[in-house]
Amino acid sequence: MEHPRRVTYAPGVLAVAVGGTRSATPFRGERGVQHQHHDHHSREVRTGHPIFDIGDDAGAVVFFTTPELRWQEIEIYPADMPDAKTHTEVTERLVVGTIIYTGIFPPLPIGDYTVCRPPERAGEIIKVTSGRVTEVDWR
């Protein structure tokens, strides 16, 4: 079995270092579903690069959006588990002197995911691939 890879993510640039421990995923527990509760109240512009622990059985997703989705939530679920929803907030991120808007999902189990929020994107399918960061451009 391959060890998880710690990935520092910047749009178009990946720096990979082998090792580290995997972050908890939002889909575990007795019924296979457990919502991770987190705080969406920080309104600061992010300047650092996200770090993911991904490997054989996990990938991550980064949505690039328009400013209209800032502070809104993107919600997805595994295509075969509509009750296993997870969400993330679209935030401002400063990258090379430019503000971009991203919704970043931490490591997720590999597979197809269906978007349910925002409503105008409901039904879109996103593929989470082993050891990769999937980029979705909604700009």
Stockholm file with secondary structure:
# STOCKHOLM 1.0

chainA/1-139         MEHPRRVTYAPGVLAVAVGGTRSATPFRGERGVQHQHHDHHSREVRTGHPIFDIGDDAGAVVFFTTPELRWQEIEIYPADMPDAKTHTEVTERLVVGTIIYTGIFPPLPIGDYTVCRPPERAGEIIKVTSGRVTEVDWR
#=GR chainA/1-139 SS CCCCEEEEEETTEEEEEECCCCCCCSSCSTTSCCCCCCCCCCCSCBCSCCEEEEBTTEEEEEEEECGGGTTCEEEEEETTCTTCCEEEEEEEEEETTEEEEEEEEEEEESEEEEEEESGGGTTCEEEECTTCEEEEECC
#=GC SS_cons         CCCCEEEEEETTEEEEEECCCCCCCSSCSTTSCCCCCCCCCCCSCBCSCCEEEEBTTEEEEEEEECGGGTTCEEEEEETTCTTCCEEEEEEEEEETTEEEEEEEEEEEESEEEEEEESGGGTTCEEEECTTCEEEEECC
//
